[in-house]
Amino acid sequence: MELRNYETVFILTPLLNETQMQETVEKFREVLKENGAEVIHEENWGLRKLAYPIQKKSTGFYHLIEFKAPTNVVDALELVYRRDEKVVRFLTTALDKHAVAYNERRRNGEFKSQAKKEEVKG
Amino acid sequence: MSLVNERVHKQENREKYCRFKKSGIKYIDYKDGNFLLKFVNEQGKILPRRLTGTSLKFQRKVSQAVARARHLAILPYVTDSLK
């Protein structure tokens, strides 16, 4: 099947420790692999403040995965998200050609100066 | 001396323009909260096109990006003092 570009961001509860977090992320990575997806890029944003409380929590671990996959993968991934209590929020988006180009530039650190400012604030 | 008051706010006739078209931005990133702040007011509401000058094509993308950012708690849905 034809592969498409996707990007998924999820927020995990701040109650986890480092290893638990890694394990959870690994689990999602496995789901992607099993369904024939190809992970292009991964980013761990770490513990960030939420703009508004979700489930009475004001912080969360953000993680971003960019991947190429056949269309049925998204459903499988989101099902796993919904079943996992550790996931507070998730968002999967399909990327068009402009988004792919943008993400490539982002990966190469073209927008780093902006990102650094954000980290300081967070 | 004329009896008519001088206008307090002299209207400047500045051309509006779409910043995305002008600077060649094609994708609006929902992950960049600081950038999206330019398109919302202090309460976190999306500013209309007539104020920001954004073209319709990109206004749709802005609103989509803001919606996604709100979902991921990068931007708030409602607040009192955002800026």
N, CA and C atoms of all chains as a GROMACS GRO file, in nm:
protein
  615
    1MET      N    1   0.083  -0.121   0.000
    1MET     CA    2   0.000   0.000   0.000
    1MET      C    3   0.087   0.126   0.000
    2GLU      N    4   0.028   0.225  -0.051
    2GLU     CA    5   0.101   0.353  -0.056
    2GLU      C    6   0.123   0.411   0.084
    3LEU      N    7   0.243   0.461   0.105
    3LEU     CA    8   0.272   0.520   0.236
    3LEU      C    9   0.238   0.668   0.235
    4ARG      N   10   0.186   0.714   0.349
    4ARG     CA   11   0.154   0.856   0.364
    4ARG      C   12   0.231   0.913   0.482
    5ASN      N   13   0.243   1.044   0.483
    5ASN     CA   14   0.315   1.110   0.591
    5ASN      C   15   0.220   1.150   0.702
    6TYR      N   16   0.257   1.112   0.822
    6TYR     CA   17   0.177   1.151   0.938
    6TYR      C   18   0.268   1.205   1.047
    7GLU      N   19   0.204   1.268   1.143
    7GLU     CA   20   0.276   1.320   1.257
    7GLU      C   21   0.184   1.305   1.377
    8THR      N   22   0.238   1.254   1.485
    8THR     CA   23   0.153   1.237   1.603
    8THR      C   24   0.220   1.296   1.726
    9VAL      N   25   0.141   1.368   1.805
    9VAL     CA   26   0.190   1.424   1.931
    9VAL      C   27   0.103   1.368   2.041
   10PHE      N   28   0.164   1.320   2.149
   10PHE     CA   29   0.080   1.278   2.261
   10PHE      C   30   0.135   1.331   2.393
   11ILE      N   31   0.047   1.344   2.490
   11ILE     CA   32   0.084   1.395   2.622
   11ILE      C   33   0.064   1.283   2.722
   12LEU      N   34   0.168   1.252   2.800
   12LEU     CA   35   0.159   1.149   2.903
   12LEU      C   36   0.147   1.215   3.040
   13THR      N   37   0.088   1.142   3.134
   13THR     CA   38   0.072   1.198   3.269
   13THR      C   39   0.206   1.231   3.332
   14PRO      N   40   0.213   1.338   3.410
   14PRO     CA   41   0.340   1.375   3.475
   14PRO      C   42   0.374   1.282   3.592
   15LEU      N   43   0.287   1.187   3.622
   15LEU     CA   44   0.310   1.101   3.738
   15LEU      C   45   0.412   0.990   3.708
   16LEU      N   46   0.450   0.973   3.584
   16LEU     CA   47   0.541   0.865   3.546
   16LEU      C   48   0.686   0.903   3.579
   17ASN      N   49   0.767   0.798   3.602
   17ASN     CA   50   0.910   0.826   3.611
   17ASN      C   51   0.974   0.803   3.474
   18GLU      N   52   1.103   0.829   3.469
   18GLU     CA   53   1.172   0.829   3.339
   18GLU      C   54   1.157   0.696   3.264
   19THR      N   55   1.179   0.583   3.336
   19THR     CA   56   1.175   0.452   3.269
   19THR      C   57   1.034   0.418   3.223
   20GLN      N   58   0.936   0.450   3.307
   20GLN     CA   59   0.796   0.423   3.269
   20GLN      C   60   0.760   0.498   3.141
   21MET      N   61   0.810   0.621   3.135
   21MET     CA   62   0.781   0.703   3.019
   21MET      C   63   0.844   0.641   2.894
   22GLN      N   64   0.970   0.602   2.909
   22GLN     CA   65   1.040   0.541   2.795
   22GLN      C   66   0.967   0.415   2.747
   23GLU      N   67   0.922   0.336   2.844
   23GLU     CA   68   0.851   0.212   2.810
   23GLU      C   69   0.724   0.241   2.731
   24THR      N   70   0.650   0.340   2.778
   24THR     CA   71   0.524   0.375   2.710
   24THR      C   72   0.551   0.420   2.568
   25VAL      N   73   0.652   0.505   2.553
   25VAL     CA   74   0.686   0.553   2.419
   25VAL      C   75   0.727   0.435   2.330
   26GLU      N   76   0.803   0.343   2.390
   26GLU     CA   77   0.850   0.225   2.316
   26GLU      C   78   0.731   0.142   2.268
   27LYS      N   79   0.629   0.135   2.354
   27LYS     CA   80   0.509   0.058   2.319
   27LYS      C   81   0.444   0.113   2.193
   28PHE      N   82   0.432   0.245   2.187
   28PHE     CA   83   0.370   0.307   2.069
   28PHE      C   84   0.456   0.288   1.945
   29ARG      N   85   0.587   0.294   1.967
   29ARG     CA   86   0.680   0.273   1.856
   29ARG      C   87   0.661   0.132   1.799
   30GLU      N   88   0.642   0.036   1.891
   30GLU     CA   89   0.620  -0.104   1.850
   30GLU      C   90   0.494  -0.117   1.765
   31VAL      N   91   0.387  -0.049   1.811
   31VAL     CA   92   0.261  -0.053   1.738
   31VAL      C   93   0.282  -0.005   1.594
   32LEU      N   94   0.358   0.104   1.582
   32LEU     CA   95   0.385   0.159   1.450
   32LEU      C   96   0.461   0.058   1.365
   33LYS      N   97   0.562  -0.003   1.426
   33LYS     CA   98   0.647  -0.096   1.351
   33LYS      C   99   0.567  -0.218   1.306
   34GLU      N  100   0.485  -0.271   1.397
   34GLU     CA  101   0.406  -0.390   1.365
   34GLU      C  102   0.316  -0.367   1.245
   35ASN      N  103   0.267  -0.245   1.232
   35ASN     CA  104   0.174  -0.216   1.124
   35ASN      C  105   0.245  -0.166   0.997
   36GLY      N  106   0.374  -0.180   0.997
   36GLY     CA  107   0.448  -0.147   0.875
   36GLY      C  108   0.472   0.001   0.854
   37ALA      N  109   0.487   0.075   0.965
   37ALA     CA  110   0.518   0.217   0.953
   37ALA      C  111   0.668   0.238   0.964
   38GLU      N  112   0.708   0.351   0.912
   38GLU     CA  113   0.850   0.382   0.909
   38GLU      C  114   0.869   0.514   0.984
   39VAL      N  115   0.935   0.508   1.102
   39VAL     CA  116   0.951   0.628   1.183
   39VAL      C  117   1.061   0.715   1.122
   40ILE      N  118   1.025   0.839   1.094
   40ILE     CA  119   1.120   0.931   1.031
   40ILE      C  120   1.192   1.014   1.136
   41HIS      N  121   1.116   1.062   1.232
   41HIS     CA  122   1.176   1.155   1.327
   41HIS      C  123   1.104   1.144   1.461
   42GLU      N  124   1.178   1.164   1.568
   42GLU     CA  125   1.118   1.159   1.699
   42GLU      C  126   1.170   1.273   1.783
   43GLU      N  127   1.085   1.327   1.867
   43GLU     CA  128   1.127   1.438   1.949
   43GLU      C  129   1.063   1.425   2.086
   44ASN      N  130   1.144   1.438   2.189
   44ASN     CA  131   1.088   1.438   2.324
   44ASN      C  132   1.096   1.579   2.379
   45TRP      N  133   0.981   1.640   2.401
   45TRP     CA  134   0.980   1.779   2.448
   45TRP      C  135   0.994   1.786   2.600
   46GLY      N  136   0.985   1.671   2.665
   46GLY     CA  137   0.998   1.669   2.810
   46GLY      C  138   0.874   1.719   2.881
   47LEU      N  139   0.890   1.748   3.009
   47LEU     CA  140   0.778   1.794   3.091
   47LEU      C  141   0.747   1.940   3.058
   48ARG      N  142   0.624   1.965   3.015
   48ARG     CA  143   0.587   2.102   2.979
   48ARG      C  144   0.459   2.141   3.052
   49LYS      N  145   0.445   2.270   3.070
   49LYS     CA  146   0.325   2.320   3.134
   49LYS      C  147   0.210   2.320   3.034
   50LEU      N  148   0.092   2.277   3.078
   50LEU     CA  149  -0.024   2.281   2.992
   50LEU      C  150  -0.089   2.419   2.999
   51ALA      N  151  -0.152   2.458   2.891
   51ALA     CA  152  -0.216   2.590   2.888
   51ALA      C  153  -0.341   2.593   2.975
   52TYR      N  154  -0.397   2.477   3.002
   52TYR     CA  155  -0.513   2.467   3.090
   52TYR      C  156  -0.510   2.328   3.151
   53PRO      N  157  -0.564   2.309   3.271
   53PRO     CA  158  -0.556   2.178   3.335
   53PRO      C  159  -0.636   2.072   3.262
   54ILE      N  160  -0.577   1.954   3.244
   54ILE     CA  161  -0.647   1.840   3.186
   54ILE      C  162  -0.641   1.729   3.290
   55GLN      N  163  -0.754   1.670   3.322
   55GLN     CA  164  -0.764   1.567   3.427
   55GLN      C  165  -0.697   1.613   3.557
   56LYS      N  166  -0.716   1.739   3.589
   56LYS     CA  167  -0.664   1.802   3.711
   56LYS      C  168  -0.512   1.804   3.716
   57LYS      N  169  -0.447   1.793   3.602
   57LYS     CA  170  -0.301   1.802   3.598
   57LYS      C  171  -0.260   1.923   3.517
   58SER      N  172  -0.156   1.991   3.564
   58SER     CA  173  -0.117   2.113   3.494
   58SER      C  174   0.011   2.098   3.413
   59THR      N  175   0.072   1.978   3.418
   59THR     CA  176   0.190   1.954   3.336
   59THR      C  177   0.176   1.819   3.265
   60GLY      N  178   0.264   1.794   3.170
   60GLY     CA  179   0.259   1.666   3.100
   60GLY      C  180   0.384   1.644   3.016
   61PHE      N  181   0.415   1.517   2.988
   61PHE     CA  182   0.528   1.484   2.901
   61PHE      C  183   0.481   1.483   2.757
   62TYR      N  184   0.542   1.567   2.676
   62TYR     CA  185   0.506   1.573   2.533
   62TYR      C  186   0.602   1.487   2.452
   63HIS      N  187   0.548   1.417   2.355
   63HIS     CA  188   0.634   1.340   2.266
   63HIS      C  189   0.580   1.349   2.124
   64LEU      N  190   0.672   1.367   2.030
   64LEU     CA  191   0.633   1.383   1.890
   64LEU      C  192   0.695   1.272   1.807
   65ILE      N  193   0.616   1.208   1.723
   65ILE     CA  194   0.670   1.108   1.630
   65ILE      C  195   0.620   1.141   1.490
   66GLU      N  196   0.715   1.148   1.398
   66GLU     CA  197   0.678   1.170   1.258
   66GLU      C  198   0.701   1.038   1.186
   67PHE      N  199   0.605   0.993   1.110
   67PHE     CA  200   0.621   0.863   1.046
   67PHE      C  201   0.553   0.856   0.911
   68LYS      N  202   0.597   0.756   0.834
   68LYS     CA  203   0.538   0.727   0.704
   68LYS      C  204   0.467   0.595   0.720
   69ALA      N  205   0.342   0.586   0.677
   69ALA     CA  206   0.269   0.464   0.702
   69ALA      C  207   0.152   0.446   0.606
   70PRO      N  208   0.108   0.322   0.587
   70PRO     CA  209  -0.018   0.300   0.517
   70PRO      C  210  -0.134   0.351   0.602
   71THR      N  211  -0.249   0.377   0.538
   71THR     CA  212  -0.355   0.452   0.605
   71THR      C  213  -0.417   0.383   0.726
   72ASN      N  214  -0.410   0.248   0.732
   72ASN     CA  215  -0.479   0.181   0.843
   72ASN      C  216  -0.405   0.193   0.976
   73VAL      N  217  -0.281   0.243   0.973
   73VAL     CA  218  -0.201   0.248   1.094
   73VAL      C  219  -0.258   0.345   1.196
   74VAL      N  220  -0.312   0.458   1.147
   74VAL     CA  221  -0.359   0.562   1.237
   74VAL      C  222  -0.467   0.508   1.331
   75ASP      N  223  -0.558   0.431   1.276
   75ASP     CA  224  -0.665   0.374   1.358
   75ASP      C  225  -0.608   0.283   1.466
   76ALA      N  226  -0.512   0.199   1.425
   76ALA     CA  227  -0.451   0.106   1.520
   76ALA      C  228  -0.380   0.182   1.632
   77LEU      N  229  -0.310   0.287   1.593
   77LEU     CA  230  -0.234   0.365   1.691
   77LEU      C  231  -0.329   0.436   1.788
   78GLU      N  232  -0.434   0.495   1.734
   78GLU     CA  233  -0.524   0.571   1.820
   78GLU      C  234  -0.603   0.480   1.913
   79LEU      N  235  -0.627   0.358   1.868
   79LEU     CA  236  -0.693   0.261   1.956
   79LEU      C  237  -0.605   0.233   2.078
   80VAL      N  238  -0.476   0.217   2.053
   80VAL     CA  239  -0.383   0.192   2.164
   80VAL      C  240  -0.376   0.313   2.256
   81TYR      N  241  -0.378   0.432   2.198
   81TYR     CA  242  -0.379   0.554   2.280
   81TYR      C  243  -0.499   0.554   2.374
   82ARG      N  244  -0.614   0.523   2.317
   82ARG     CA  245  -0.738   0.531   2.396
   82ARG      C  246  -0.740   0.429   2.508
   83ARG      N  247  -0.676   0.315   2.482
   83ARG     CA  248  -0.677   0.210   2.584
   83ARG      C  249  -0.578   0.237   2.695
   84ASP      N  250  -0.483   0.325   2.671
   84ASP     CA  251  -0.377   0.349   2.769
   84ASP      C  252  -0.414   0.467   2.859
   85GLU      N  253  -0.418   0.439   2.989
   85GLU     CA  254  -0.457   0.545   3.083
   85GLU      C  255  -0.351   0.653   3.098
   86LYS      N  256  -0.227   0.619   3.060
   86LYS     CA  257  -0.119   0.715   3.079
   86LYS      C  258  -0.125   0.829   2.978
   87VAL      N  259  -0.198   0.808   2.871
   87VAL     CA  260  -0.209   0.912   2.768
   87VAL      C  261  -0.319   1.010   2.805
   88VAL      N  262  -0.282   1.136   2.818
   88VAL     CA  263  -0.379   1.239   2.855
   88VAL      C  264  -0.445   1.296   2.730
   89ARG      N  265  -0.364   1.324   2.628
   89ARG     CA  266  -0.414   1.380   2.502
   89ARG      C  267  -0.330   1.326   2.388
   90PHE      N  268  -0.389   1.319   2.271
   90PHE     CA  269  -0.309   1.285   2.153
   90PHE      C  270  -0.368   1.353   2.031
   91LEU      N  271  -0.284   1.371   1.932
   91LEU     CA  272  -0.329   1.431   1.806
   91LEU      C  273  -0.247   1.372   1.693
   92THR      N  274  -0.314   1.318   1.593
   92THR     CA  275  -0.244   1.267   1.476
   92THR      C  276  -0.289   1.349   1.355
   93THR      N  277  -0.195   1.399   1.279
   93THR     CA  278  -0.231   1.478   1.162
   93THR      C  279  -0.163   1.423   1.038
   94ALA      N  280  -0.233   1.428   0.927
   94ALA     CA  281  -0.174   1.394   0.799
   94ALA      C  282  -0.096   1.515   0.750
   95LEU      N  283   0.020   1.493   0.692
   95LEU     CA  284   0.102   1.605   0.647
   95LEU      C  285   0.094   1.618   0.495
   96ASP      N  286   0.073   1.741   0.450
   96ASP     CA  287   0.078   1.765   0.305
   96ASP      C  288   0.223   1.796   0.265
   97LYS      N  289   0.244   1.828   0.139
   97LYS     CA  290   0.383   1.843   0.092
   97LYS      C  291   0.453   1.962   0.158
   98HIS      N  292   0.375   2.067   0.188
   98HIS     CA  293   0.435   2.183   0.251
   98HIS      C  294   0.478   2.151   0.394
   99ALA      N  295   0.394   2.071   0.460
   99ALA     CA  296   0.424   2.033   0.598
   99ALA      C  297   0.549   1.947   0.602
  100VAL      N  298   0.562   1.856   0.506
  100VAL     CA  299   0.680   1.769   0.502
  100VAL      C  300   0.806   1.853   0.483
  101ALA      N  301   0.797   1.950   0.392
  101ALA     CA  302   0.912   2.036   0.367
  101ALA      C  303   0.946   2.118   0.492
  102TYR      N  304   0.841   2.166   0.558
  102TYR     CA  305   0.862   2.245   0.680
  102TYR      C  306   0.929   2.162   0.788
  103ASN      N  307   0.880   2.038   0.806
  103ASN     CA  308   0.934   1.953   0.911
  103ASN      C  309   1.080   1.919   0.886
  104GLU      N  310   1.114   1.905   0.758
  104GLU     CA  311   1.253   1.876   0.726
  104GLU      C  312   1.344   1.992   0.766
  105ARG      N  313   1.294   2.113   0.737
  105ARG     CA  314   1.372   2.232   0.775
  105ARG      C  315   1.380   2.244   0.927
  106ARG      N  316   1.272   2.211   0.993
  106ARG     CA  317   1.266   2.217   1.139
  106ARG      C  318   1.368   2.121   1.199
  107ARG      N  319   1.374   2.000   1.139
  107ARG     CA  320   1.467   1.899   1.186
  107ARG      C  321   1.611   1.945   1.173
  108ASN      N  322   1.637   2.017   1.064
  108ASN     CA  323   1.773   2.064   1.041
  108ASN      C  324   1.808   2.187   1.126
  109GLY      N  325   1.714   2.224   1.210
  109GLY     CA  326   1.744   2.329   1.307
  109GLY      C  327   1.734   2.470   1.252
  110GLU      N  328   1.650   2.490   1.149
  110GLU     CA  329   1.640   2.625   1.094
  110GLU      C  330   1.560   2.717   1.184
  111PHE      N  331   1.472   2.659   1.263
  111PHE     CA  332   1.388   2.742   1.352
  111PHE      C  333   1.432   2.729   1.496
  112LYS      N  334   1.556   2.690   1.516
  112LYS     CA  335   1.607   2.661   1.651
  112LYS      C  336   1.598   2.782   1.744
  113SER      N  337   1.628   2.900   1.691
  113SER     CA  338   1.632   3.019   1.777
  113SER      C  339   1.498   3.039   1.846
  114GLN      N  340   1.388   3.011   1.770
  114GLN     CA  341   1.255   3.024   1.828
  114GLN      C  342   1.232   2.918   1.934
  115ALA      N  343   1.276   2.796   1.902
  115ALA     CA  344   1.253   2.685   1.994
  115ALA      C  345   1.325   2.709   2.127
  116LYS      N  346   1.445   2.768   2.118
  116LYS     CA  347   1.521   2.791   2.241
  116LYS      C  348   1.448   2.886   2.334
  117LYS      N  349   1.392   2.992   2.273
  117LYS     CA  350   1.318   3.089   2.354
  117LYS      C  351   1.204   3.019   2.429
  118GLU      N  352   1.138   2.927   2.358
  118GLU     CA  353   1.027   2.856   2.417
  118GLU      C  354   1.071   2.776   2.540
  119GLU      N  355   1.185   2.709   2.525
  119GLU     CA  356   1.236   2.627   2.635
  119GLU      C  357   1.260   2.710   2.759
  120VAL      N  358   1.318   2.827   2.739
  120VAL     CA  359   1.348   2.915   2.852
  120VAL      C  360   1.219   2.953   2.924
  121LYS      N  361   1.119   2.985   2.841
  121LYS     CA  362   0.991   3.024   2.900
  121LYS      C  363   0.927   2.908   2.976
  122GLY      N  364   0.929   2.789   2.913
  122GLY     CA  365   0.865   2.672   2.973
  122GLY      C  366   0.940   2.633   3.098
  123MET      N  367  -0.844   8.051   1.139
  123MET     CA  368  -0.881   7.939   1.226
  123MET      C  369  -1.019   7.888   1.190
  124SER      N  370  -1.029   7.761   1.176
  124SER     CA  371  -1.161   7.707   1.141
  124SER      C  372  -1.233   7.662   1.267
  125LEU      N  373  -1.362   7.655   1.259
  125LEU     CA  374  -1.440   7.615   1.376
  125LEU      C  375  -1.453   7.463   1.390
  126VAL      N  376  -1.409   7.394   1.287
  126VAL     CA  377  -1.419   7.248   1.291
  126VAL      C  378  -1.298   7.191   1.366
  127ASN      N  379  -1.328   7.103   1.457
  127ASN     CA  380  -1.217   7.040   1.530
  127ASN      C  381  -1.130   6.956   1.437
  128GLU      N  382  -1.004   6.958   1.471
  128GLU     CA  383  -0.914   6.872   1.394
  128GLU      C  384  -0.936   6.728   1.437
  129ARG      N  385  -0.926   6.640   1.345
  129ARG     CA  386  -0.948   6.499   1.381
  129ARG      C  387  -0.837   6.450   1.474
  130VAL      N  388  -0.877   6.380   1.579
  130VAL     CA  389  -0.778   6.334   1.677
  130VAL      C  390  -0.691   6.224   1.618
  131HIS      N  391  -0.758   6.126   1.557
  131HIS     CA  392  -0.682   6.015   1.496
  131HIS      C  393  -0.677   6.034   1.347
  132LYS      N  394  -0.565   6.080   1.300
  132LYS     CA  395  -0.552   6.092   1.155
  132LYS      C  396  -0.537   5.953   1.097
  133GLN      N  397  -0.625   5.925   1.001
  133GLN     CA  398  -0.621   5.791   0.945
  133GLN      C  399  -0.498   5.773   0.857
  134GLU      N  400  -0.426   5.670   0.887
  134GLU     CA  401  -0.315   5.638   0.799
  134GLU      C  402  -0.365   5.539   0.697
  135ASN      N  403  -0.332   5.561   0.576
  135ASN     CA  404  -0.376   5.470   0.472
  135ASN      C  405  -0.270   5.365   0.445
  136ARG      N  406  -0.254   5.276   0.541
  136ARG     CA  407  -0.153   5.172   0.521
  136ARG      C  408  -0.219   5.053   0.451
  137GLU      N  409  -0.155   5.003   0.350
  137GLU     CA  410  -0.206   4.886   0.278
  137GLU      C  411  -0.203   4.764   0.370
  138LYS      N  412  -0.310   4.687   0.365
  138LYS     CA  413  -0.306   4.559   0.437
  138LYS      C  414  -0.239   4.455   0.348
  139TYR      N  415  -0.173   4.361   0.410
  139TYR     CA  416  -0.116   4.255   0.329
  139TYR      C  417  -0.117   4.125   0.408
  140CYS      N  418  -0.110   4.016   0.336
  140CYS     CA  419  -0.107   3.886   0.401
  140CYS      C  420   0.038   3.848   0.426
  141ARG      N  421   0.071   3.830   0.552
  141ARG     CA  422   0.213   3.806   0.583
  141ARG      C  423   0.262   3.672   0.532
  142PHE      N  424   0.169   3.577   0.513
  142PHE     CA  425   0.212   3.445   0.464
  142PHE      C  426   0.247   3.452   0.317
  143LYS      N  427   0.163   3.526   0.242
  143LYS     CA  428   0.191   3.540   0.099
  143LYS      C  429   0.318   3.620   0.079
  144LYS      N  430   0.333   3.724   0.162
  144LYS     CA  431   0.447   3.813   0.142
  144LYS      C  432   0.579   3.744   0.171
  145SER      N  433   0.583   3.666   0.281
  145SER     CA  434   0.711   3.606   0.318
  145SER      C  435   0.722   3.460   0.274
  146GLY      N  436   0.624   3.413   0.199
  146GLY     CA  437   0.637   3.280   0.140
  146GLY      C  438   0.625   3.165   0.237
  147ILE      N  439   0.547   3.184   0.344
  147ILE     CA  440   0.524   3.074   0.438
  147ILE      C  441   0.411   2.988   0.383
  148LYS      N  442   0.433   2.857   0.375
  148LYS     CA  443   0.330   2.772   0.316
  148LYS      C  444   0.263   2.681   0.416
  149TYR      N  445   0.330   2.659   0.528
  149TYR     CA  446   0.272   2.569   0.629
  149TYR      C  447   0.273   2.640   0.763
  150ILE      N  448   0.161   2.636   0.833
  150ILE     CA  449   0.152   2.699   0.964
  150ILE      C  450   0.159   2.590   1.069
  151ASP      N  451   0.261   2.598   1.154
  151ASP     CA  452   0.287   2.492   1.249
  151ASP      C  453   0.204   2.511   1.376
  152TYR      N  454   0.123   2.410   1.407
  152TYR     CA  455   0.042   2.420   1.529
  152TYR      C  456   0.125   2.401   1.655
  153LYS      N  457   0.249   2.351   1.640
  153LYS     CA  458   0.334   2.325   1.757
  153LYS      C  459   0.404   2.451   1.806
  154ASP      N  460   0.401   2.555   1.724
  154ASP     CA  461   0.471   2.679   1.757
  154ASP      C  462   0.374   2.777   1.821
  155GLY      N  463   0.357   2.766   1.953
  155GLY     CA  464   0.258   2.848   2.022
  155GLY      C  465   0.288   2.996   2.016
  156ASN      N  466   0.418   3.031   2.022
  156ASN     CA  467   0.454   3.173   2.022
  156ASN      C  468   0.413   3.242   1.893
  157PHE      N  469   0.426   3.170   1.782
  157PHE     CA  470   0.391   3.227   1.654
  157PHE      C  471   0.239   3.248   1.644
  158LEU      N  472   0.165   3.151   1.693
  158LEU     CA  473   0.019   3.157   1.684
  158LEU      C  474  -0.038   3.268   1.771
  159LEU      N  475   0.040   3.314   1.869
  159LEU     CA  476  -0.006   3.423   1.956
  159LEU      C  477  -0.038   3.549   1.877
  160LYS      N  478   0.025   3.565   1.760
  160LYS     CA  479   0.001   3.684   1.678
  160LYS      C  480  -0.141   3.688   1.624
  161PHE      N  481  -0.208   3.574   1.622
  161PHE     CA  482  -0.340   3.568   1.558
  161PHE      C  483  -0.453   3.552   1.657
  162VAL      N  484  -0.425   3.566   1.786
  162VAL     CA  485  -0.532   3.560   1.885
  162VAL      C  486  -0.528   3.686   1.972
  163ASN      N  487  -0.641   3.720   2.031
  163ASN     CA  488  -0.641   3.836   2.121
  163ASN      C  489  -0.608   3.792   2.263
  164GLU      N  490  -0.622   3.882   2.358
  164GLU     CA  491  -0.580   3.852   2.494
  164GLU      C  492  -0.659   3.740   2.559
  165GLN      N  493  -0.781   3.723   2.512
  165GLN     CA  494  -0.863   3.615   2.569
  165GLN      C  495  -0.838   3.482   2.500
  166GLY      N  496  -0.756   3.484   2.397
  166GLY     CA  497  -0.726   3.362   2.324
  166GLY      C  498  -0.820   3.337   2.208
  167LYS      N  499  -0.899   3.440   2.172
  167LYS     CA  500  -0.989   3.425   2.057
  167LYS      C  501  -0.913   3.457   1.929
  168ILE      N  502  -0.951   3.392   1.823
  168ILE     CA  503  -0.885   3.414   1.695
  168ILE      C  504  -0.924   3.551   1.639
  169LEU      N  505  -0.825   3.630   1.597
  169LEU     CA  506  -0.851   3.762   1.542
  169LEU      C  507  -0.906   3.750   1.400
  170PRO      N  508  -0.998   3.840   1.363
  170PRO     CA  509  -1.054   3.834   1.228
  170PRO      C  510  -0.953   3.878   1.123
  171ARG      N  511  -0.981   3.837   1.002
  171ARG     CA  512  -0.898   3.868   0.888
  171ARG      C  513  -0.886   4.019   0.865
  172ARG      N  514  -0.994   4.090   0.895
  172ARG     CA  515  -0.994   4.232   0.867
  172ARG      C  516  -0.894   4.306   0.956
  173LEU      N  517  -0.854   4.245   1.067
  173LEU     CA  518  -0.753   4.308   1.152
  173LEU      C  519  -0.612   4.263   1.118
  174THR      N  520  -0.595   4.134   1.091
  174THR     CA  521  -0.459   4.086   1.067
  174THR      C  522  -0.417   4.096   0.921
  175GLY      N  523  -0.516   4.108   0.831
  175GLY     CA  524  -0.482   4.118   0.690
  175GLY      C  525  -0.451   3.987   0.622
  176THR      N  526  -0.465   3.877   0.696
  176THR     CA  527  -0.437   3.745   0.640
  176THR      C  528  -0.535   3.712   0.527
  177SER      N  529  -0.485   3.650   0.422
  177SER     CA  530  -0.574   3.612   0.312
  177SER      C  531  -0.662   3.496   0.355
  178LEU      N  532  -0.771   3.478   0.284
  178LEU     CA  533  -0.868   3.375   0.323
  178LEU      C  534  -0.803   3.236   0.327
  179LYS      N  535  -0.723   3.208   0.226
  179LYS     CA  536  -0.657   3.079   0.217
  179LYS      C  537  -0.578   3.049   0.344
  180PHE      N  538  -0.507   3.150   0.393
  180PHE     CA  539  -0.423   3.125   0.510
  180PHE      C  540  -0.499   3.142   0.640
  181GLN      N  541  -0.606   3.221   0.639
  181GLN     CA  542  -0.686   3.234   0.761
  181GLN      C  543  -0.744   3.099   0.799
  182ARG      N  544  -0.784   3.022   0.698
  182ARG     CA  545  -0.836   2.888   0.726
  182ARG      C  546  -0.729   2.802   0.791
  183LYS      N  547  -0.607   2.816   0.741
  183LYS     CA  548  -0.498   2.737   0.797
  183LYS      C  549  -0.462   2.783   0.938
  184VAL      N  550  -0.470   2.916   0.959
  184VAL     CA  551  -0.443   2.969   1.092
  184VAL      C  552  -0.543   2.912   1.191
  185SER      N  553  -0.671   2.916   1.154
  185SER     CA  554  -0.772   2.870   1.249
  185SER      C  555  -0.756   2.721   1.277
  186GLN      N  556  -0.719   2.646   1.174
  186GLN     CA  557  -0.694   2.502   1.193
  186GLN      C  558  -0.578   2.481   1.290
  187ALA      N  559  -0.471   2.558   1.270
  187ALA     CA  560  -0.352   2.544   1.355
  187ALA      C  561  -0.384   2.582   1.499
  188VAL      N  562  -0.461   2.690   1.516
  188VAL     CA  563  -0.496   2.734   1.652
  188VAL      C  564  -0.582   2.626   1.720
  189ALA      N  565  -0.674   2.569   1.642
  189ALA     CA  566  -0.760   2.464   1.699
  189ALA      C  567  -0.677   2.346   1.746
  190ARG      N  568  -0.579   2.308   1.667
  190ARG     CA  569  -0.494   2.195   1.705
  190ARG      C  570  -0.410   2.229   1.827
  191ALA      N  571  -0.357   2.350   1.830
  191ALA     CA  572  -0.275   2.391   1.944
  191ALA      C  573  -0.356   2.392   2.072
  192ARG      N  574  -0.482   2.434   2.060
  192ARG     CA  575  -0.569   2.434   2.178
  192ARG      C  576  -0.593   2.292   2.228
  193HIS      N  577  -0.615   2.202   2.136
  193HIS     CA  578  -0.640   2.064   2.174
  193HIS      C  579  -0.522   2.006   2.251
  194LEU      N  580  -0.402   2.042   2.209
  194LEU     CA  581  -0.281   1.989   2.273
  194LEU      C  582  -0.234   2.075   2.391
  195ALA      N  583  -0.319   2.167   2.436
  195ALA     CA  584  -0.287   2.252   2.550
  195ALA      C  585  -0.161   2.334   2.529
  196ILE      N  586  -0.134   2.370   2.404
  196ILE     CA  587  -0.025   2.463   2.375
  196ILE      C  588  -0.078   2.606   2.385
  197LEU      N  589  -0.203   2.624   2.342
  197LEU     CA  590  -0.274   2.750   2.361
  197LEU      C  591  -0.397   2.723   2.447
  198PRO      N  592  -0.440   2.823   2.526
  198PRO     CA  593  -0.562   2.802   2.605
  198PRO      C  594  -0.688   2.825   2.521
  199TYR      N  595  -0.800   2.768   2.564
  199TYR     CA  596  -0.927   2.798   2.498
  199TYR      C  597  -0.975   2.937   2.541
  200VAL      N  598  -0.972   2.960   2.671
  200VAL     CA  599  -1.010   3.092   2.723
  200VAL      C  600  -0.917   3.133   2.836
  201THR      N  601  -0.882   3.261   2.840
  201THR     CA  602  -0.807   3.317   2.953
  201THR      C  603  -0.841   3.465   2.966
  202ASP      N  604  -0.779   3.529   3.064
  202ASP     CA  605  -0.799   3.671   3.079
  202ASP      C  606  -0.681   3.751   3.027
  203SER      N  607  -0.562   3.703   3.057
  203SER     CA  608  -0.443   3.779   3.015
  203SER      C  609  -0.342   3.684   2.952
  204LEU      N  610  -0.349   3.679   2.820
  204LEU     CA  611  -0.262   3.588   2.748
  204LEU      C  612  -0.130   3.654   2.715
  205LYS      N  613  -0.137   3.783   2.681
  205LYS     CA  614  -0.016   3.849   2.632
  205LYS      C  615   0.046   3.938   2.738
   0.00000   0.00000   0.00000
